[in-house]
Amino acid sequence: MTLQQLDDPAPETDLSELHGRTYRCIDECALCCLCQPELLPDEERAFRADPKLAAGISESHISPDVEGAAIELKGRHGACYFLSERRCTIYDRRTHYCRSFPLNVFVGWRVQVNVNLSCRGVGLPGEDLTILGERLAAGYGAERLSKEVASANDTFTQFVRNMREAGVAQSFTSARGTVELLEDDLTDPIGLSRTMTFAEHDNPRQNSSAGDLVRRVRRTDAEADISERALMDGVELFDLPDLSLLPVYVDQELGWRIFRLVGKEIVAYDLQEDGRTVETCRIDPPSIDLLPMNDGGRSAMREYLRTVNARDCFLGHGAYLCDLEGYEYNFAQAYLGAAANNMIDLWWRASLLARLAGMDDLGTREIREGVVFFDMDLLDLPTIGAFI
């Protein structure tokens, strides 16, 4: 991979994830209104100057990593302060982050625009997302994008230098190529187990080819118990101290649903606009097995894996994990482990939703429902580089 030259005034912009996709906002869905947008400096000044808008300002964000003012959430974990009966009351003055949804602009060695697949409007007949992505990226201006890319380049360059010094380097191309060659393995129980075992216990040589890495994965004993891993991670997902941190699933009837670990049970709630919750059922976590996938389900899982593997923010997440572990593991191990973990997470979430719907296996629709439940959280994973 060639990093963007720091003096290039027109950074490369990748819109490939948007190609062939359309979008239409669904009336009364309001998923985006459950996200707490921070206020950009000029927006904050404008909001504070208007008493009606100032009333909706929060001095802190639900994420401790976000500094500065944001929009208040009703009841601390409900919908946006300015939402009323699932309609925005300040639509013409909504924030930049509201306007850009469901698109995200990520800056690494280049600019890349991703689409949030938790949005049910993606795929419906409507606006061409490639055109929307072009407009969104162009709105930042070439000068700002070049500065953002230059800054992110420094971070990626330092990461590559650290990998090489630690003897754990793999090219980003080989890491992505390995996942591409392992598509069938990463949607199969045995293949996932081998990949997880490889990620945790192997010691591949630096700068291996994708083919070499694939051979090592497939020679690895399938020791990792992915059912146990899925249950452990699934329970941990819902074991959070604040309701505002729980993932939200917008169901097919546009109900807002959240799940929380209470004692030893997962409790499902309908989330109301004002932040109130109404319990709908209780689930014994061990009863949620990884349901078998039919051919349509596996095809949908592979399609999503290809999307994730092409995202620069996910590559940056693998780099973040490698750095977090002090370069103890080869980058290929960190990246493949992250890919396998996320496929297991998606599989478990899809199985949870399918079980609640009385299903015994996972087809195309069930996996896509899992993606609706999952993708927003994947885009929120820590990464090097930055969303702007």
C-alpha positions as CSV (number, residue, x, y, z in Angstrom):
1,M,0.0,0.0,0.0
2,T,1.3,3.5,-0.9
3,L,0.7,6.1,1.7
4,Q,-0.7,9.5,0.5
5,Q,2.0,12.0,-0.1
6,L,1.9,14.7,2.5
7,D,2.1,17.6,0.0
8,D,-0.7,16.2,-2.3
9,P,-3.4,18.9,-2.4
10,A,-6.1,16.5,-3.7
11,P,-6.1,13.3,-1.5
12,E,-7.5,10.1,-3.0
13,T,-11.1,9.5,-2.1
14,D,-12.5,6.0,-2.1
15,L,-16.2,5.7,-2.7
16,S,-16.2,2.0,-3.6
17,E,-18.5,1.0,-0.7
18,L,-21.2,3.3,-2.0
19,H,-21.2,2.0,-5.6
20,G,-24.5,0.6,-6.7
21,R,-26.2,1.5,-3.4
22,T,-29.2,3.8,-3.0
23,Y,-30.8,5.3,0.0
24,R,-34.2,6.6,1.1
25,C,-34.9,8.0,4.6
26,I,-37.7,6.0,6.2
27,D,-40.4,8.1,7.9
28,E,-40.5,7.6,11.7
29,C,-37.4,5.3,11.7
30,A,-35.3,7.9,13.5
31,L,-32.3,5.6,14.2
32,C,-30.0,8.5,13.5
33,C,-31.9,10.5,16.2
34,L,-30.7,7.9,18.8
35,C,-27.1,8.8,18.1
36,Q,-25.8,11.8,20.1
37,P,-24.1,14.2,17.7
38,E,-21.4,16.5,19.0
39,L,-21.6,20.2,18.0
40,L,-18.9,21.6,15.7
41,P,-17.5,24.9,16.9
42,D,-19.6,27.0,14.5
43,E,-22.7,25.0,15.3
44,E,-22.1,25.4,19.1
45,R,-21.9,29.2,18.7
46,A,-25.1,29.3,16.6
47,F,-27.0,27.0,19.1
48,R,-25.9,29.0,22.1
49,A,-27.1,32.2,20.5
50,D,-30.6,30.9,20.1
51,P,-32.5,30.2,23.4
52,K,-34.6,27.4,21.7
53,L,-31.5,25.6,20.5
54,A,-29.4,26.3,23.6
55,A,-32.0,24.4,25.7
56,G,-30.9,21.2,23.9
57,I,-27.2,21.5,24.5
58,S,-25.4,19.0,26.8
59,E,-22.0,19.9,28.1
60,S,-20.9,16.3,27.8
61,H,-21.2,13.3,25.5
62,I,-22.2,9.8,26.4
63,S,-18.9,8.7,25.0
64,P,-16.0,9.7,27.3
65,D,-13.7,10.0,24.3
66,V,-15.8,12.9,22.8
67,E,-15.0,16.3,24.3
68,G,-17.1,19.4,24.1
69,A,-20.8,20.2,23.7
70,A,-23.3,17.8,22.2
71,I,-27.1,17.5,21.8
72,E,-28.9,16.3,24.9
73,L,-30.7,12.9,24.9
74,K,-34.1,12.7,26.4
75,G,-34.0,10.9,29.7
76,R,-30.2,10.6,29.3
77,H,-30.5,7.6,26.9
78,G,-33.6,8.3,24.8
79,A,-33.9,10.1,21.5
80,C,-32.5,13.5,20.6
81,Y,-33.8,16.5,22.6
82,F,-35.2,18.0,19.3
83,L,-37.2,14.9,18.2
84,S,-40.9,15.0,18.7
85,E,-43.1,12.0,17.7
86,R,-40.2,10.7,15.7
87,R,-39.8,14.0,13.7
88,C,-37.0,16.5,13.9
89,T,-38.2,19.9,15.1
90,I,-35.1,21.7,13.9
91,Y,-34.6,19.8,10.6
92,D,-33.4,22.9,8.7
93,R,-30.8,23.6,11.4
94,R,-29.7,20.0,12.3
95,T,-26.1,19.4,12.8
96,H,-23.4,18.3,10.3
97,Y,-23.5,14.8,11.7
98,C,-27.2,14.5,11.3
99,R,-27.0,15.7,7.7
100,S,-24.3,13.3,6.8
101,F,-26.1,10.2,8.1
102,P,-25.9,7.3,7.0
103,L,-22.5,8.2,5.6
104,N,-19.2,8.4,7.5
105,V,-16.0,10.0,6.2
106,F,-12.9,8.2,7.4
107,V,-9.4,9.6,6.9
108,G,-6.3,7.3,7.0
109,W,-3.7,7.3,4.2
110,R,-6.6,8.4,2.0
111,V,-10.2,9.6,2.4
112,Q,-12.9,6.8,2.4
113,V,-16.6,7.2,2.7
114,N,-18.5,4.3,4.4
115,V,-22.2,3.7,4.8
116,N,-23.9,2.7,8.0
117,L,-25.7,-0.5,7.2
118,S,-27.7,-0.3,10.4
119,C,-29.8,2.3,8.6
120,R,-32.8,0.5,7.1
121,G,-33.0,3.1,4.3
122,V,-29.9,1.8,2.7
123,G,-30.8,-0.3,-0.3
124,L,-34.2,1.2,-0.8
125,P,-35.0,3.0,-4.1
126,G,-33.9,6.6,-3.7
127,E,-30.8,8.7,-3.9
128,D,-27.6,7.4,-5.3
129,L,-25.2,7.0,-2.4
130,T,-22.1,7.5,-4.6
131,I,-23.4,11.0,-5.5
132,L,-24.2,11.8,-1.9
133,G,-20.7,10.6,-0.8
134,E,-19.0,12.8,-3.4
135,R,-20.9,15.8,-2.2
136,L,-20.1,15.0,1.4
137,A,-16.4,14.6,0.9
138,A,-16.2,17.7,-1.4
139,G,-17.9,19.7,1.3
140,Y,-14.8,19.5,3.5
141,G,-12.7,21.2,0.8
142,A,-9.4,19.9,-0.6
143,E,-7.3,21.9,1.8
144,R,-8.9,20.5,4.9
145,L,-8.9,17.0,3.6
146,S,-5.2,17.2,2.7
147,K,-4.4,18.4,6.2
148,E,-6.4,15.6,7.7
149,V,-4.7,13.0,5.5
150,A,-1.3,14.4,6.3
151,S,-2.0,14.0,10.0
152,A,-3.4,10.5,9.7
153,N,-0.5,9.6,7.4
154,D,1.9,10.4,10.3
155,T,-0.1,8.0,12.5
156,F,-0.1,5.1,10.0
157,T,3.6,5.7,9.1
158,Q,4.5,5.5,12.8
159,F,2.5,2.3,13.2
160,V,4.3,0.7,10.3
161,R,7.6,1.7,11.8
162,N,6.7,0.3,15.1
163,M,5.6,-3.0,13.5
164,R,8.9,-3.4,11.7
165,E,11.0,-2.6,14.8
166,A,9.0,-5.2,16.7
167,G,9.4,-7.8,13.9
168,V,5.6,-8.2,13.6
169,A,5.0,-6.4,10.3
170,Q,2.6,-7.5,7.6
171,S,1.6,-5.4,4.6
172,F,-2.0,-4.2,4.8
173,T,-2.5,-5.7,1.3
174,S,-1.4,-9.2,2.5
175,A,-3.7,-8.9,5.6
176,R,-6.7,-8.0,3.5
177,G,-5.8,-10.6,0.9
178,T,-5.7,-13.3,3.6
179,V,-9.2,-12.4,4.7
180,E,-10.4,-12.4,1.1
181,L,-9.0,-15.9,0.6
182,L,-10.5,-17.1,3.9
183,E,-14.0,-16.0,3.2
184,D,-15.4,-19.5,3.3
185,D,-13.4,-20.3,6.5
186,L,-14.6,-17.1,8.3
187,T,-18.2,-18.1,7.8
188,D,-17.8,-21.7,9.0
189,P,-17.5,-22.9,12.6
190,I,-14.3,-24.9,12.0
191,G,-12.7,-22.2,10.0
192,L,-13.5,-19.6,12.6
193,S,-12.1,-21.8,15.3
194,R,-8.8,-22.2,13.4
195,T,-8.6,-18.5,12.7
196,M,-9.1,-17.6,16.3
197,T,-6.6,-20.2,17.4
198,F,-4.1,-18.9,14.9
199,A,-4.7,-15.3,16.1
200,E,-4.0,-16.2,19.7
201,H,-1.2,-18.8,19.4
202,D,0.7,-18.7,16.1
203,N,3.9,-16.9,15.4
204,P,4.0,-16.1,11.6
205,R,7.1,-14.7,10.1
206,Q,7.2,-11.0,9.3
207,N,6.1,-9.9,5.8
208,S,4.4,-13.2,4.9
209,S,2.3,-13.5,1.7
210,A,-1.4,-13.9,1.9
211,G,-1.0,-17.4,0.6
212,D,1.5,-18.3,3.3
213,L,-0.8,-16.9,6.0
214,V,-3.8,-18.8,4.6
215,R,-1.8,-22.1,4.7
216,R,-0.8,-21.4,8.3
217,V,-4.4,-20.8,9.3
218,R,-5.7,-23.9,7.7
219,R,-3.0,-26.0,9.3
220,T,-3.9,-24.7,12.7
221,D,-5.9,-27.1,15.0
222,A,-9.4,-25.9,15.7
223,E,-9.0,-25.4,19.4
224,A,-11.0,-22.2,20.0
225,D,-14.6,-22.8,21.2
226,I,-16.5,-20.3,19.1
227,S,-19.8,-21.1,20.8
228,E,-18.3,-20.3,24.1
229,R,-16.7,-17.2,22.8
230,A,-19.9,-16.0,21.2
231,L,-21.8,-16.4,24.4
232,M,-19.2,-14.7,26.5
233,D,-18.8,-11.7,24.2
234,G,-22.6,-11.6,23.6
235,V,-23.3,-11.4,27.4
236,E,-20.5,-8.8,27.8
237,L,-22.1,-6.7,25.0
238,F,-25.2,-6.2,27.1
239,D,-23.5,-5.9,30.5
240,L,-23.0,-2.1,30.5
241,P,-23.7,0.3,33.3
242,D,-25.6,2.9,31.3
243,L,-28.5,2.3,28.9
244,S,-27.2,5.0,26.5
245,L,-24.2,2.7,25.8
246,L,-26.3,-0.3,24.8
247,P,-26.6,-1.1,21.1
248,V,-29.9,-0.3,19.5
249,Y,-31.7,-2.5,17.1
250,V,-34.4,-1.0,14.9
251,D,-36.7,-3.9,14.1
252,Q,-38.7,-4.4,10.9
253,E,-41.7,-2.6,12.4
254,L,-39.4,0.4,13.3
255,G,-39.5,-0.4,17.0
256,W,-36.4,0.6,19.0
257,R,-35.1,-2.4,20.9
258,I,-32.3,-2.7,23.4
259,F,-31.0,-5.7,25.4
260,R,-29.4,-5.5,28.9
261,L,-27.9,-8.1,31.2
262,V,-29.9,-8.2,34.4
263,G,-28.5,-10.7,36.9
264,K,-28.1,-13.8,34.7
265,E,-30.7,-13.0,32.2
266,I,-30.8,-10.8,29.1
267,V,-33.8,-8.5,29.3
268,A,-35.3,-7.1,26.1
269,Y,-36.9,-3.7,26.2
270,D,-38.7,-1.4,23.8
271,L,-37.1,2.0,24.1
272,Q,-39.3,5.0,24.1
273,E,-38.5,8.5,22.8
274,D,-38.4,10.0,26.3
275,G,-35.9,7.4,27.4
276,R,-38.4,5.1,29.2
277,T,-38.1,1.4,28.6
278,V,-40.8,-1.3,28.5
279,E,-39.7,-4.9,29.2
280,T,-40.8,-7.3,26.5
281,C,-39.1,-10.6,27.4
282,R,-36.3,-12.3,29.3
283,I,-33.7,-14.6,27.7
284,D,-31.4,-17.2,29.2
285,P,-28.1,-16.5,27.5
286,P,-27.0,-20.2,27.1
287,S,-30.2,-20.8,25.1
288,I,-28.9,-18.6,22.3
289,D,-26.8,-21.1,20.2
290,L,-25.1,-20.1,17.0
291,L,-27.9,-21.2,14.6
292,P,-26.9,-23.0,11.4
293,M,-26.7,-20.9,8.2
294,N,-28.3,-22.0,4.9
295,D,-26.6,-21.2,1.6
296,G,-28.3,-17.8,1.5
297,G,-27.2,-17.0,5.0
298,R,-23.6,-17.8,4.4
299,S,-23.6,-15.8,1.1
300,A,-25.0,-12.8,3.0
301,M,-22.3,-13.3,5.7
302,R,-19.5,-13.4,3.0
303,E,-20.9,-10.3,1.4
304,Y,-20.8,-8.4,4.6
305,L,-17.3,-9.7,5.4
306,R,-16.1,-8.3,2.0
307,T,-17.5,-4.9,3.0
308,V,-15.8,-4.9,6.4
309,N,-12.5,-6.1,4.9
310,A,-12.5,-3.2,2.4
311,R,-13.0,-0.6,5.2
312,D,-10.0,1.5,6.1
313,C,-11.4,2.1,9.5
314,F,-11.4,-1.7,10.2
315,L,-7.8,-2.0,9.0
316,G,-7.1,0.9,11.4
317,H,-8.9,-1.1,14.1
318,G,-6.6,-4.0,13.6
319,A,-3.6,-1.6,13.9
320,Y,-5.1,-0.2,17.1
321,L,-5.4,-3.7,18.6
322,C,-1.8,-4.5,17.6
323,D,-0.6,-1.3,19.3
324,L,-2.8,-2.0,22.3
325,E,-1.1,-5.3,22.8
326,G,2.3,-3.7,22.7
327,Y,3.2,-5.4,19.3
328,E,3.3,-8.8,21.0
329,Y,1.3,-10.3,18.1
330,N,2.0,-10.1,14.4
331,F,-0.3,-7.7,12.6
332,A,-1.8,-10.5,10.6
333,Q,-2.9,-12.2,13.9
334,A,-4.5,-9.0,15.2
335,Y,-6.3,-8.3,11.9
336,L,-7.5,-11.9,11.4
337,G,-8.5,-12.2,15.0
338,A,-10.6,-9.0,14.7
339,A,-12.2,-10.2,11.5
340,A,-13.1,-13.6,13.2
341,N,-14.4,-12.0,16.4
342,N,-16.7,-9.7,14.4
343,M,-18.1,-12.5,12.3
344,I,-18.8,-14.4,15.5
345,D,-20.5,-11.4,17.0
346,L,-22.6,-10.9,14.0
347,W,-23.5,-14.6,13.9
348,W,-24.6,-14.5,17.6
349,R,-26.7,-11.3,17.2
350,A,-28.4,-12.7,14.1
351,S,-29.1,-15.9,16.1
352,L,-30.5,-14.0,19.0
353,L,-32.9,-12.1,16.8
354,A,-33.9,-15.2,14.9
355,R,-34.6,-17.2,18.1
356,L,-36.9,-14.4,19.3
357,A,-38.7,-14.6,16.0
358,G,-39.0,-18.4,16.3
359,M,-36.5,-19.3,13.6
360,D,-34.2,-22.3,13.7
361,D,-31.7,-21.4,11.0
362,L,-30.3,-18.3,9.4
363,G,-31.0,-17.3,5.8
364,T,-30.3,-14.1,3.9
365,R,-32.9,-12.1,5.7
366,E,-31.8,-13.2,9.2
367,I,-28.1,-12.4,8.5
368,R,-29.1,-9.0,7.1
369,E,-31.1,-8.3,10.3
370,G,-28.0,-9.2,12.2
371,V,-26.1,-6.6,10.1
372,V,-28.7,-4.0,10.9
373,F,-28.1,-4.8,14.6
374,F,-24.4,-4.9,14.3
375,D,-22.9,-2.4,11.7
376,M,-23.3,0.8,13.7
377,D,-21.2,-0.8,16.5
378,L,-18.6,-2.0,14.1
379,L,-18.2,1.5,12.7
380,D,-17.7,2.8,16.3
381,L,-14.8,0.5,17.1
382,P,-11.5,2.2,18.2
383,T,-9.2,2.8,15.3
384,I,-6.1,4.7,14.2
385,G,-7.0,7.4,11.7
386,A,-10.1,9.4,12.3
387,F,-13.7,9.9,11.3
388,I,-14.4,13.6,10.5
